[in-house]
Amino acid sequence: MADEDITLDGKPLHSLRVADLKAALEQRNLPKSGQKNTLIKRLKGKNKKKRRNKRRRRRREERRNG
């Protein structure tokens, strides 16, 4: 998945307001300081980790069941 495809509530991160980005960061217990690009990078990093962990769990399940 490309960085441009990363969304929050179905909207691309770059289209969101700073207040919305900060709210999303607060929900994830991440730092809320910085400019818009910094906030977006922080959210992307968290999303990438989530996807990576999801893939790892899926692979583990496949190995157990397969």
All heavy atoms as TSV, in Angstrom:
chain	resi	resn	atom	element	x	y	z
A	1	MET	N	N	0.841	-1.177	0.000
A	1	MET	CA	C	0.000	0.000	0.000
A	1	MET	C	C	0.887	1.242	0.000
A	1	MET	O	O	1.796	1.374	0.790
A	1	MET	CB	C	-0.890	-0.032	1.245
A	1	MET	CG	C	-1.844	1.131	1.326
A	1	MET	SD	S	-2.918	1.045	2.764
A	1	MET	CE	C	-4.209	0.040	2.098
A	2	ALA	N	N	0.614	2.151	-0.874
A	2	ALA	CA	C	1.418	3.367	-0.986
A	2	ALA	C	C	1.045	4.355	0.107
A	2	ALA	O	O	-0.053	4.315	0.653
A	2	ALA	CB	C	1.198	4.001	-2.356
A	3	ASP	N	N	1.974	5.264	0.421
A	3	ASP	CA	C	1.716	6.258	1.450
A	3	ASP	C	C	0.480	7.090	1.147
A	3	ASP	O	O	-0.243	7.486	2.041
A	3	ASP	CB	C	2.924	7.190	1.614
A	3	ASP	CG	C	4.053	6.516	2.370
A	3	ASP	OD1	O	3.802	5.455	2.979
A	3	ASP	OD2	O	5.169	7.051	2.356
A	4	GLU	N	N	0.219	7.365	-0.149
A	4	GLU	CA	C	-0.919	8.188	-0.525
A	4	GLU	C	C	-2.228	7.500	-0.176
A	4	GLU	O	O	-3.248	8.147	-0.035
A	4	GLU	CB	C	-0.894	8.509	-2.028
A	4	GLU	CG	C	0.322	9.278	-2.481
A	4	GLU	CD	C	1.538	8.382	-2.714
A	4	GLU	OE1	O	1.373	7.229	-3.138
A	4	GLU	OE2	O	2.644	8.843	-2.437
A	5	ASP	N	N	-2.228	6.177	-0.065
A	5	ASP	CA	C	-3.438	5.421	0.205
A	5	ASP	C	C	-3.806	5.416	1.681
A	5	ASP	O	O	-4.891	4.960	2.028
A	5	ASP	CB	C	-3.276	3.973	-0.264
A	5	ASP	CG	C	-3.112	3.876	-1.764
A	5	ASP	OD1	O	-3.562	4.786	-2.478
A	5	ASP	OD2	O	-2.524	2.883	-2.201
A	6	ILE	N	N	-2.937	5.869	2.542
A	6	ILE	CA	C	-3.213	5.850	3.966
A	6	ILE	C	C	-4.269	6.896	4.269
A	6	ILE	O	O	-4.133	8.066	3.922
A	6	ILE	CB	C	-1.940	6.087	4.790
A	6	ILE	CG1	C	-0.967	4.935	4.555
A	6	ILE	CG2	C	-2.268	6.205	6.261
A	6	ILE	CD1	C	0.355	5.107	5.225
A	7	THR	N	N	-5.353	6.438	4.904
A	7	THR	CA	C	-6.468	7.331	5.192
A	7	THR	C	C	-6.845	7.263	6.663
A	7	THR	O	O	-6.452	6.342	7.378
A	7	THR	CB	C	-7.701	6.952	4.352
A	7	THR	OG1	O	-8.088	5.626	4.688
A	7	THR	CG2	C	-7.427	7.055	2.867
A	8	LEU	N	N	-7.624	8.223	7.058
A	8	LEU	CA	C	-8.196	8.262	8.395
A	8	LEU	C	C	-9.663	8.584	8.205
A	8	LEU	O	O	-10.002	9.610	7.605
A	8	LEU	CB	C	-7.497	9.336	9.237
A	8	LEU	CG	C	-7.881	9.413	10.696
A	8	LEU	CD1	C	-7.451	8.132	11.415
A	8	LEU	CD2	C	-7.217	10.597	11.352
A	9	ASP	N	N	-10.534	7.696	8.645
A	9	ASP	CA	C	-11.974	7.846	8.423
A	9	ASP	C	C	-12.300	8.004	6.944
A	9	ASP	O	O	-13.176	8.779	6.563
A	9	ASP	CB	C	-12.527	9.031	9.219
A	9	ASP	CG	C	-12.391	8.835	10.720
A	9	ASP	OD1	O	-12.416	7.666	11.165
A	9	ASP	OD2	O	-12.251	9.837	11.437
A	10	GLY	N	N	-11.538	7.314	6.091
A	10	GLY	CA	C	-11.790	7.333	4.663
A	10	GLY	C	C	-11.266	8.554	3.928
A	10	GLY	O	O	-11.485	8.705	2.733
A	11	LYS	N	N	-10.562	9.434	4.624
A	11	LYS	CA	C	-10.030	10.651	3.995
A	11	LYS	C	C	-8.507	10.592	3.990
A	11	LYS	O	O	-7.900	10.178	4.974
A	11	LYS	CB	C	-10.476	11.890	4.769
A	11	LYS	CG	C	-11.971	12.070	4.822
A	11	LYS	CD	C	-12.321	13.264	5.680
A	11	LYS	CE	C	-13.829	13.379	5.834
A	11	LYS	NZ	N	-14.178	14.443	6.768
A	12	PRO	N	N	-7.869	11.020	2.903
A	12	PRO	CA	C	-6.403	11.061	2.879
A	12	PRO	C	C	-5.882	11.963	3.998
A	12	PRO	O	O	-6.495	12.991	4.309
A	12	PRO	CB	C	-6.075	11.658	1.514
A	12	PRO	CG	C	-7.312	11.495	0.700
A	12	PRO	CD	C	-8.461	11.487	1.654
A	13	LEU	N	N	-4.783	11.573	4.597
A	13	LEU	CA	C	-4.242	12.339	5.728
A	13	LEU	C	C	-3.983	13.801	5.372
A	13	LEU	O	O	-4.232	14.690	6.178
A	13	LEU	CB	C	-2.964	11.683	6.244
A	13	LEU	CG	C	-3.133	10.300	6.883
A	13	LEU	CD1	C	-1.780	9.767	7.326
A	13	LEU	CD2	C	-4.093	10.339	8.040
A	14	HIS	N	N	-3.497	14.067	4.171
A	14	HIS	CA	C	-3.173	15.448	3.794
A	14	HIS	C	C	-4.405	16.331	3.695
A	14	HIS	O	O	-4.299	17.548	3.769
A	14	HIS	CB	C	-2.397	15.487	2.469
A	14	HIS	CG	C	-0.970	15.085	2.624
A	14	HIS	ND1	N	-0.029	15.911	3.181
A	14	HIS	CD2	C	-0.333	13.934	2.329
A	14	HIS	CE1	C	1.129	15.291	3.212
A	14	HIS	NE2	N	0.975	14.079	2.708
A	15	SER	N	N	-5.589	15.730	3.539
A	15	SER	CA	C	-6.805	16.536	3.426
A	15	SER	C	C	-7.393	16.900	4.784
A	15	SER	O	O	-8.302	17.719	4.865
A	15	SER	CB	C	-7.859	15.793	2.598
A	15	SER	OG	O	-8.364	14.690	3.323
A	16	LEU	N	N	-6.885	16.292	5.858
A	16	LEU	CA	C	-7.411	16.558	7.188
A	16	LEU	C	C	-6.829	17.841	7.784
A	16	LEU	O	O	-5.730	18.256	7.430
A	16	LEU	CB	C	-7.089	15.384	8.122
A	16	LEU	CG	C	-7.708	14.051	7.733
A	16	LEU	CD1	C	-7.177	12.961	8.640
A	16	LEU	CD2	C	-9.218	14.123	7.811
A	17	ARG	N	N	-7.580	18.422	8.700
A	17	ARG	CA	C	-7.100	19.607	9.411
A	17	ARG	C	C	-6.108	19.171	10.491
A	17	ARG	O	O	-6.126	18.029	10.949
A	17	ARG	CB	C	-8.262	20.342	10.086
A	17	ARG	CG	C	-9.302	20.858	9.125
A	17	ARG	CD	C	-10.478	21.477	9.845
A	17	ARG	NE	N	-11.038	20.504	10.784
A	17	ARG	CZ	C	-11.640	20.832	11.928
A	17	ARG	NH1	N	-11.799	22.079	12.277
A	17	ARG	NH2	N	-12.105	19.896	12.730
A	18	VAL	N	N	-5.272	20.099	10.911
A	18	VAL	CA	C	-4.285	19.808	11.954
A	18	VAL	C	C	-4.994	19.336	13.225
A	18	VAL	O	O	-4.549	18.397	13.886
A	18	VAL	CB	C	-3.398	21.049	12.231
A	18	VAL	CG1	C	-2.532	20.840	13.452
A	18	VAL	CG2	C	-2.527	21.338	11.012
A	19	ALA	N	N	-6.109	19.965	13.562
A	19	ALA	CA	C	-6.853	19.567	14.764
A	19	ALA	C	C	-7.301	18.105	14.672
A	19	ALA	O	O	-7.265	17.374	15.672
A	19	ALA	CB	C	-8.056	20.485	14.951
A	20	ASP	N	N	-7.712	17.670	13.478
A	20	ASP	CA	C	-8.129	16.276	13.293
A	20	ASP	C	C	-6.945	15.324	13.431
A	20	ASP	O	O	-7.065	14.246	14.021
A	20	ASP	CB	C	-8.780	16.094	11.920
A	20	ASP	CG	C	-10.044	16.924	11.766
A	20	ASP	OD1	O	-10.747	17.151	12.771
A	20	ASP	OD2	O	-10.307	17.364	10.624
A	21	LEU	N	N	-5.817	15.726	12.878
A	21	LEU	CA	C	-4.606	14.903	12.986
A	21	LEU	C	C	-4.175	14.781	14.445
A	21	LEU	O	O	-3.830	13.694	14.906
A	21	LEU	CB	C	-3.479	15.504	12.145
A	21	LEU	CG	C	-3.719	15.529	10.633
A	21	LEU	CD1	C	-2.654	16.368	9.951
A	21	LEU	CD2	C	-3.750	14.122	10.063
A	22	LYS	N	N	-4.233	15.885	15.177
A	22	LYS	CA	C	-3.843	15.862	16.587
A	22	LYS	C	C	-4.785	14.992	17.404
A	22	LYS	O	O	-4.355	14.268	18.303
A	22	LYS	CB	C	-3.795	17.285	17.153
A	22	LYS	CG	C	-2.594	18.063	16.654
A	22	LYS	CD	C	-2.506	19.424	17.296
A	22	LYS	CE	C	-1.244	20.144	16.839
A	22	LYS	NZ	N	-1.045	21.413	17.549
A	23	ALA	N	N	-6.070	15.029	17.077
A	23	ALA	CA	C	-7.033	14.180	17.775
A	23	ALA	C	C	-6.722	12.704	17.525
A	23	ALA	O	O	-6.789	11.881	18.448
A	23	ALA	CB	C	-8.453	14.516	17.327
A	24	ALA	N	N	-6.379	12.370	16.290
A	24	ALA	CA	C	-6.036	10.986	15.956
A	24	ALA	C	C	-4.770	10.551	16.694
A	24	ALA	O	O	-4.681	9.418	17.179
A	24	ALA	CB	C	-5.847	10.847	14.453
A	25	LEU	N	N	-3.808	11.448	16.782
A	25	LEU	CA	C	-2.576	11.135	17.508
A	25	LEU	C	C	-2.860	10.943	18.992
A	25	LEU	O	O	-2.309	10.043	19.629
A	25	LEU	CB	C	-1.541	12.244	17.299
A	25	LEU	CG	C	-0.919	12.278	15.906
A	25	LEU	CD1	C	-0.231	13.607	15.667
A	25	LEU	CD2	C	0.054	11.123	15.726
A	26	GLU	N	N	-3.726	11.779	19.545
A	26	GLU	CA	C	-4.059	11.671	20.965
A	26	GLU	C	C	-4.722	10.320	21.251
A	26	GLU	O	O	-4.415	9.677	22.258
A	26	GLU	CB	C	-4.986	12.808	21.374
A	26	GLU	CG	C	-5.275	12.829	22.867
A	26	GLU	CD	C	-6.028	14.064	23.302
A	26	GLU	OE1	O	-6.410	14.879	22.448
A	26	GLU	OE2	O	-6.223	14.207	24.520
A	27	GLN	N	N	-5.607	9.874	20.368
A	27	GLN	CA	C	-6.262	8.573	20.538
A	27	GLN	C	C	-5.248	7.438	20.555
A	27	GLN	O	O	-5.476	6.414	21.182
A	27	GLN	CB	C	-7.258	8.326	19.409
A	27	GLN	CG	C	-8.475	9.188	19.465
A	27	GLN	CD	C	-9.366	8.990	18.249
A	27	GLN	OE1	O	-8.978	8.367	17.257
A	27	GLN	NE2	N	-10.561	9.538	18.313
A	28	ARG	N	N	-4.141	7.633	19.859
A	28	ARG	CA	C	-3.109	6.598	19.763
A	28	ARG	C	C	-1.979	6.806	20.764
A	28	ARG	O	O	-0.966	6.131	20.720
A	28	ARG	CB	C	-2.549	6.580	18.341
A	28	ARG	CG	C	-3.552	6.094	17.320
A	28	ARG	CD	C	-3.173	6.520	15.916
A	28	ARG	NE	N	-4.069	5.998	14.903
A	28	ARG	CZ	C	-5.263	6.502	14.621
A	28	ARG	NH1	N	-5.701	7.569	15.269
A	28	ARG	NH2	N	-6.030	5.963	13.704
A	29	ASN	N	N	-2.162	7.769	21.667
A	29	ASN	CA	C	-1.151	8.092	22.689
A	29	ASN	C	C	0.197	8.441	22.071
A	29	ASN	O	O	1.247	8.007	22.541
A	29	ASN	CB	C	-1.002	6.943	23.684
A	29	ASN	CG	C	-2.250	6.745	24.499
A	29	ASN	OD1	O	-2.892	7.717	24.912
A	29	ASN	ND2	N	-2.621	5.514	24.714
A	30	LEU	N	N	0.161	9.222	20.993
A	30	LEU	CA	C	1.377	9.678	20.331
A	30	LEU	C	C	1.522	11.183	20.541
A	30	LEU	O	O	0.522	11.879	20.762
A	30	LEU	CB	C	1.307	9.378	18.828
A	30	LEU	CG	C	1.310	7.905	18.447
A	30	LEU	CD1	C	1.007	7.740	16.971
A	30	LEU	CD2	C	2.644	7.278	18.785
A	31	PRO	N	N	2.746	11.701	20.468
A	31	PRO	CA	C	2.956	13.149	20.622
A	31	PRO	C	C	2.161	13.943	19.583
A	31	PRO	O	O	2.039	13.530	18.431
A	31	PRO	CB	C	4.460	13.321	20.393
A	31	PRO	CG	C	5.055	11.979	20.617
A	31	PRO	CD	C	3.998	10.979	20.256
A	32	LYS	N	N	1.609	15.074	20.022
A	32	LYS	CA	C	0.760	15.890	19.150
A	32	LYS	C	C	1.441	17.160	18.668
A	32	LYS	O	O	0.817	17.969	17.997
A	32	LYS	CB	C	-0.514	16.290	19.901
A	32	LYS	CG	C	-1.346	15.122	20.353
A	32	LYS	CD	C	-2.539	15.595	21.151
A	32	LYS	CE	C	-2.059	16.155	22.467
A	32	LYS	NZ	N	-3.109	16.591	23.355
A	33	SER	N	N	2.701	17.347	18.990
A	33	SER	CA	C	3.378	18.589	18.615
A	33	SER	C	C	3.986	18.475	17.227
A	33	SER	O	O	4.272	17.383	16.742
A	33	SER	CB	C	4.478	18.908	19.629
A	33	SER	OG	O	5.441	17.872	19.622
A	34	GLY	N	N	4.139	19.618	16.584
A	34	GLY	CA	C	4.794	19.653	15.289
A	34	GLY	C	C	3.896	20.200	14.198
A	34	GLY	O	O	2.707	20.454	14.403
A	35	GLN	N	N	4.507	20.373	13.036
A	35	GLN	CA	C	3.769	20.868	11.884
A	35	GLN	C	C	2.963	19.733	11.253
A	35	GLN	O	O	3.149	18.557	11.571
A	35	GLN	CB	C	4.741	21.456	10.865
A	35	GLN	CG	C	5.461	22.677	11.385
A	35	GLN	CD	C	6.400	23.265	10.360
A	35	GLN	OE1	O	6.805	22.595	9.410
A	35	GLN	NE2	N	6.751	24.522	10.550
A	36	LYS	N	N	2.086	20.100	10.343
A	36	LYS	CA	C	1.175	19.136	9.734
A	36	LYS	C	C	1.919	17.944	9.135
A	36	LYS	O	O	1.527	16.793	9.353
A	36	LYS	CB	C	0.327	19.829	8.661
A	36	LYS	CG	C	-0.751	18.937	8.086
A	36	LYS	CD	C	-1.677	19.708	7.164
A	36	LYS	CE	C	-2.791	18.829	6.654
A	36	LYS	NZ	N	-3.762	19.576	5.852
A	37	ASN	N	N	2.989	18.189	8.403
A	37	ASN	CA	C	3.742	17.082	7.799
A	37	ASN	C	C	4.306	16.134	8.847
A	37	ASN	O	O	4.341	14.920	8.650
A	37	ASN	CB	C	4.862	17.611	6.904
A	37	ASN	CG	C	4.346	18.124	5.584
A	37	ASN	OD1	O	3.295	17.699	5.126
A	37	ASN	ND2	N	5.073	19.034	4.973
A	38	THR	N	N	4.743	16.687	9.967
A	38	THR	CA	C	5.273	15.865	11.050
A	38	THR	C	C	4.173	14.999	11.644
A	38	THR	O	O	4.388	13.810	11.921
A	38	THR	CB	C	5.884	16.766	12.152
A	38	THR	OG1	O	6.877	17.586	11.570
A	38	THR	CG2	C	6.483	15.942	13.271
A	39	LEU	N	N	3.003	15.574	11.836
A	39	LEU	CA	C	1.881	14.817	12.385
A	39	LEU	C	C	1.490	13.675	11.442
A	39	LEU	O	O	1.230	12.551	11.883
A	39	LEU	CB	C	0.682	15.746	12.608
A	39	LEU	CG	C	0.912	16.967	13.492
A	39	LEU	CD1	C	-0.358	17.804	13.586
A	39	LEU	CD2	C	1.400	16.578	14.865
A	40	ILE	N	N	1.472	13.960	10.157
A	40	ILE	CA	C	1.120	12.949	9.153
A	40	ILE	C	C	2.144	11.819	9.160
A	40	ILE	O	O	1.782	10.636	9.147
A	40	ILE	CB	C	0.991	13.592	7.759
A	40	ILE	CG1	C	-0.253	14.483	7.724
A	40	ILE	CG2	C	0.940	12.533	6.668
A	40	ILE	CD1	C	-0.374	15.351	6.498
A	41	LYS	N	N	3.416	12.171	9.212
A	41	LYS	CA	C	4.465	11.143	9.247
A	41	LYS	C	C	4.312	10.260	10.474
A	41	LYS	O	O	4.495	9.048	10.408
A	41	LYS	CB	C	5.848	11.792	9.240
A	41	LYS	CG	C	6.256	12.333	7.903
A	41	LYS	CD	C	7.627	12.968	7.976
A	41	LYS	CE	C	7.989	13.645	6.662
A	41	LYS	NZ	N	9.288	14.313	6.737
A	42	ARG	N	N	3.956	10.871	11.607
A	42	ARG	CA	C	3.782	10.117	12.842
A	42	ARG	C	C	2.624	9.129	12.699
A	42	ARG	O	O	2.737	7.973	13.099
A	42	ARG	CB	C	3.517	11.101	13.985
A	42	ARG	CG	C	3.945	10.610	15.327
A	42	ARG	CD	C	3.910	11.713	16.361
A	42	ARG	NE	N	5.049	12.593	16.200
A	42	ARG	CZ	C	5.037	13.907	16.415
A	42	ARG	NH1	N	3.949	14.507	16.827
A	42	ARG	NH2	N	6.119	14.628	16.250
A	43	LEU	N	N	1.533	9.576	12.120
A	43	LEU	CA	C	0.384	8.686	11.917
A	43	LEU	C	C	0.717	7.592	10.913
A	43	LEU	O	O	0.324	6.434	11.090
A	43	LEU	CB	C	-0.827	9.482	11.430
A	43	LEU	CG	C	-1.571	10.253	12.506
A	43	LEU	CD1	C	-2.565	11.211	11.889
A	43	LEU	CD2	C	-2.258	9.306	13.465
A	44	LYS	N	N	1.430	7.918	9.855
A	44	LYS	CA	C	1.817	6.921	8.863
A	44	LYS	C	C	2.697	5.860	9.492
A	44	LYS	O	O	2.539	4.670	9.220
A	44	LYS	CB	C	2.557	7.575	7.694
A	44	LYS	CG	C	1.662	8.309	6.748
A	44	LYS	CD	C	2.477	8.893	5.621
A	44	LYS	CE	C	1.632	9.635	4.629
A	44	LYS	NZ	N	2.453	10.192	3.540
A	45	GLY	N	N	3.600	6.280	10.335
A	45	GLY	CA	C	4.479	5.324	11.007
A	45	GLY	C	C	3.691	4.359	11.853
A	45	GLY	O	O	3.934	3.155	11.861
A	46	LYS	N	N	2.701	4.863	12.557
A	46	LYS	CA	C	1.868	4.010	13.400
A	46	LYS	C	C	1.046	3.064	12.540
A	46	LYS	O	O	0.913	1.888	12.848
A	46	LYS	CB	C	0.951	4.890	14.261
A	46	LYS	CG	C	0.170	4.143	15.285
A	46	LYS	CD	C	1.056	3.597	16.370
A	46	LYS	CE	C	0.244	3.047	17.520
A	46	LYS	NZ	N	1.065	2.506	18.570
A	47	ASN	N	N	0.504	3.563	11.435
A	47	ASN	CA	C	-0.286	2.722	10.538
A	47	ASN	C	C	0.567	1.636	9.914
A	47	ASN	O	O	0.117	0.506	9.749
A	47	ASN	CB	C	-0.959	3.566	9.444
A	47	ASN	CG	C	-2.120	4.356	9.982
A	47	ASN	OD1	O	-2.720	3.992	10.978
A	47	ASN	ND2	N	-2.437	5.451	9.335
A	48	LYS	N	N	1.801	1.958	9.552
A	48	LYS	CA	C	2.691	0.959	8.964
A	48	LYS	C	C	2.968	-0.154	9.966
A	48	LYS	O	O	2.978	-1.329	9.623
A	48	LYS	CB	C	3.999	1.602	8.516
A	48	LYS	CG	C	3.874	2.422	7.268
A	48	LYS	CD	C	5.194	3.056	6.895
A	48	LYS	CE	C	5.035	3.991	5.714
A	48	LYS	NZ	N	6.285	4.664	5.378
A	49	LYS	N	N	3.179	0.227	11.230
A	49	LYS	CA	C	3.425	-0.779	12.257
A	49	LYS	C	C	2.215	-1.673	12.438
A	49	LYS	O	O	2.345	-2.884	12.592
A	49	LYS	CB	C	3.777	-0.105	13.586
A	49	LYS	CG	C	5.150	0.508	13.614
A	49	LYS	CD	C	5.426	1.176	14.938
A	49	LYS	CE	C	6.742	1.924	14.914
A	49	LYS	NZ	N	6.978	2.647	16.157
A	50	LYS	N	N	1.015	-1.079	12.405
A	50	LYS	CA	C	-0.202	-1.870	12.543
A	50	LYS	C	C	-0.320	-2.879	11.412
A	50	LYS	O	O	-0.638	-4.047	11.645
A	50	LYS	CB	C	-1.436	-0.956	12.518
A	50	LYS	CG	C	-1.869	-0.437	13.824
A	50	LYS	CD	C	-3.188	0.303	13.634
A	50	LYS	CE	C	-3.769	0.731	14.936
A	50	LYS	NZ	N	-5.022	1.466	14.751
A	51	ARG	N	N	-0.087	-2.434	10.178
A	51	ARG	CA	C	-0.188	-3.335	9.025
A	51	ARG	C	C	0.851	-4.442	9.116
A	51	ARG	O	O	0.566	-5.599	8.826
A	51	ARG	CB	C	-0.037	-2.560	7.723
A	51	ARG	CG	C	-1.258	-1.750	7.359
A	51	ARG	CD	C	-1.214	-1.276	5.927
A	51	ARG	NE	N	0.015	-0.615	5.547
A	51	ARG	CZ	C	0.254	0.678	5.699
A	51	ARG	NH1	N	-0.655	1.462	6.208
A	51	ARG	NH2	N	1.400	1.203	5.324
A	52	ARG	N	N	2.081	-4.077	9.519
A	52	ARG	CA	C	3.146	-5.074	9.629
A	52	ARG	C	C	2.776	-6.120	10.678
A	52	ARG	O	O	2.927	-7.322	10.449
A	52	ARG	CB	C	4.454	-4.381	10.010
A	52	ARG	CG	C	5.638	-5.320	10.028
A	52	ARG	CD	C	6.953	-4.665	10.427
A	52	ARG	NE	N	7.077	-3.285	10.036
A	52	ARG	CZ	C	7.355	-2.285	10.897
A	52	ARG	NH1	N	7.509	-2.519	12.176
A	52	ARG	NH2	N	7.475	-1.054	10.478
A	53	ASN	N	N	2.270	-5.671	11.826
A	53	ASN	CA	C	1.884	-6.613	12.867
A	53	ASN	C	C	0.730	-7.509	12.424
A	53	ASN	O	O	0.696	-8.690	12.746
A	53	ASN	CB	C	1.504	-5.864	14.153
A	53	ASN	CG	C	2.709	-5.255	14.818
A	53	ASN	OD1	O	3.836	-5.685	14.606
A	53	ASN	ND2	N	2.483	-4.229	15.621
A	54	LYS	N	N	-0.195	-6.942	11.669
A	54	LYS	CA	C	-1.320	-7.717	11.171
A	54	LYS	C	C	-0.837	-8.807	10.219
A	54	LYS	O	O	-1.286	-9.951	10.291
A	54	LYS	CB	C	-2.306	-6.783	10.460
A	54	LYS	CG	C	-3.617	-7.396	10.141
A	54	LYS	CD	C	-4.567	-6.356	9.587
A	54	LYS	CE	C	-5.936	-6.904	9.306
A	54	LYS	NZ	N	-6.850	-5.875	8.806
A	55	ARG	N	N	0.108	-8.454	9.335
A	55	ARG	CA	C	0.673	-9.445	8.414
A	55	ARG	C	C	1.395	-10.552	9.182
A	55	ARG	O	O	1.263	-11.729	8.853
A	55	ARG	CB	C	1.643	-8.778	7.438
A	55	ARG	CG	C	0.974	-8.078	6.287
A	55	ARG	CD	C	1.962	-7.721	5.197
A	55	ARG	NE	N	3.079	-6.941	5.671
A	55	ARG	CZ	C	3.169	-5.617	5.632
A	55	ARG	NH1	N	2.192	-4.899	5.141
A	55	ARG	NH2	N	4.244	-4.987	6.085
A	56	ARG	N	N	2.131	-10.159	10.205
A	56	ARG	CA	C	2.862	-11.158	10.996
A	56	ARG	C	C	1.904	-12.110	11.695
A	56	ARG	O	O	2.133	-13.321	11.715
A	56	ARG	CB	C	3.754	-10.468	12.025
A	56	ARG	CG	C	4.967	-9.830	11.426
A	56	ARG	CD	C	5.800	-9.138	12.473
A	56	ARG	NE	N	6.957	-8.509	11.861
A	56	ARG	CZ	C	7.710	-7.627	12.474
A	56	ARG	NH1	N	7.451	-7.251	13.706
A	56	ARG	NH2	N	8.752	-7.090	11.855
A	57	ARG	N	N	0.820	-11.580	12.264
A	57	ARG	CA	C	-0.157	-12.440	12.926
A	57	ARG	C	C	-0.798	-13.394	11.925
A	57	ARG	O	O	-1.001	-14.578	12.227
A	57	ARG	CB	C	-1.241	-11.585	13.602
A	57	ARG	CG	C	-0.823	-10.995	14.934
A	57	ARG	CD	C	-2.007	-10.439	15.695
A	57	ARG	NE	N	-2.706	-9.383	14.967
A	57	ARG	CZ	C	-2.403	-8.096	15.031
A	57	ARG	NH1	N	-1.409	-7.682	15.780
A	57	ARG	NH2	N	-3.099	-7.206	14.350
A	58	ARG	N	N	-1.111	-12.884	10.736
A	58	ARG	CA	C	-1.725	-13.722	9.707
A	58	ARG	C	C	-0.789	-14.851	9.307
A	58	ARG	O	O	-1.205	-15.997	9.165
A	58	ARG	CB	C	-2.081	-12.859	8.489
A	58	ARG	CG	C	-2.951	-13.577	7.493
A	58	ARG	CD	C	-3.351	-12.737	6.289
A	58	ARG	NE	N	-3.682	-11.368	6.609
A	58	ARG	CZ	C	-3.126	-10.295	6.012
A	58	ARG	NH1	N	-2.228	-10.439	5.070
A	58	ARG	NH2	N	-3.486	-9.073	6.349
A	59	ARG	N	N	0.483	-14.525	9.121
A	59	ARG	CA	C	1.464	-15.559	8.743
A	59	ARG	C	C	1.593	-16.620	9.828
A	59	ARG	O	O	1.671	-17.813	9.540
A	59	ARG	CB	C	2.824	-14.929	8.478
A	59	ARG	CG	C	2.894	-14.196	7.179
A	59	ARG	CD	C	4.297	-13.690	6.915
A	59	ARG	NE	N	4.259	-12.641	5.919
A	59	ARG	CZ	C	4.924	-11.498	5.993
A	59	ARG	NH1	N	5.714	-11.267	7.020
A	59	ARG	NH2	N	4.828	-10.598	5.045
A	60	ARG	N	N	1.614	-16.182	11.100
A	60	ARG	CA	C	1.701	-17.134	12.208
A	60	ARG	C	C	0.501	-18.080	12.211
A	60	ARG	O	O	0.650	-19.287	12.385
A	60	ARG	CB	C	1.769	-16.392	13.555
A	60	ARG	CG	C	3.168	-16.221	14.046
A	60	ARG	CD	C	3.191	-15.662	15.455
A	60	ARG	NE	N	3.756	-14.313	15.352
A	60	ARG	CZ	C	3.205	-13.200	15.788
A	60	ARG	NH1	N	2.074	-13.231	16.451
A	60	ARG	NH2	N	3.782	-12.052	15.634
A	61	GLU	N	N	-0.676	-17.503	12.003
A	61	GLU	CA	C	-1.890	-18.319	11.944
A	61	GLU	C	C	-1.835	-19.317	10.807
A	61	GLU	O	O	-2.216	-20.478	10.965
A	61	GLU	CB	C	-3.124	-17.433	11.790
A	61	GLU	CG	C	-3.635	-16.840	13.073
A	61	GLU	CD	C	-4.120	-17.899	14.046
A	61	GLU	OE1	O	-4.847	-18.827	13.623
A	61	GLU	OE2	O	-3.756	-17.813	15.228
A	62	GLU	N	N	-1.349	-18.864	9.642
A	62	GLU	CA	C	-1.258	-19.763	8.495
A	62	GLU	C	C	-0.301	-20.916	8.777
A	62	GLU	O	O	-0.555	-22.049	8.391
A	62	GLU	CB	C	-0.794	-18.980	7.251
A	62	GLU	CG	C	-1.847	-18.052	6.708
A	62	GLU	CD	C	-1.324	-17.139	5.602
A	62	GLU	OE1	O	-0.113	-17.188	5.306
A	62	GLU	OE2	O	-2.127	-16.374	5.060
A	63	ARG	N	N	0.815	-20.615	9.463
A	63	ARG	CA	C	1.768	-21.669	9.786
A	63	ARG	C	C	1.172	-22.668	10.763
A	63	ARG	O	O	1.395	-23.875	10.660
A	63	ARG	CB	C	3.056	-21.077	10.368
A	63	ARG	CG	C	4.013	-20.626	9.298
A	63	ARG	CD	C	5.330	-20.170	9.890
A	63	ARG	NE	N	5.363	-18.719	9.692
A	63	ARG	CZ	C	5.743	-17.821	10.575
A	63	ARG	NH1	N	6.197	-18.193	11.745
A	63	ARG	NH2	N	5.727	-16.554	10.320
A	64	ARG	N	N	0.408	-22.173	11.733
A	64	ARG	CA	C	-0.217	-23.070	12.706
A	64	ARG	C	C	-1.275	-23.957	12.055
A	64	ARG	O	O	-1.411	-25.124	12.389
A	64	ARG	CB	C	-0.895	-22.251	13.826
A	64	ARG	CG	C	0.055	-21.673	14.808
A	64	ARG	CD	C	-0.700	-21.004	15.930
A	64	ARG	NE	N	0.135	-19.969	16.508
A	64	ARG	CZ	C	-0.285	-18.828	16.977
A	64	ARG	NH1	N	-1.560	-18.525	16.968
A	64	ARG	NH2	N	0.552	-17.941	17.467
A	65	ASN	N	N	-2.054	-23.364	11.167
A	65	ASN	CA	C	-3.162	-24.084	10.552
A	65	ASN	C	C	-2.776	-24.846	9.292
A	65	ASN	O	O	-3.511	-25.710	8.854
A	65	ASN	CB	C	-4.312	-23.116	10.218
A	65	ASN	CG	C	-4.878	-22.468	11.449
A	65	ASN	OD1	O	-4.847	-23.047	12.523
A	65	ASN	ND2	N	-5.379	-21.258	11.315
A	66	GLY	N	N	-1.661	-24.456	8.705
A	66	GLY	CA	C	-1.297	-25.028	7.407
A	66	GLY	C	C	-0.354	-26.120	7.476
A	66	GLY	O	O	-0.218	-27.112	6.938
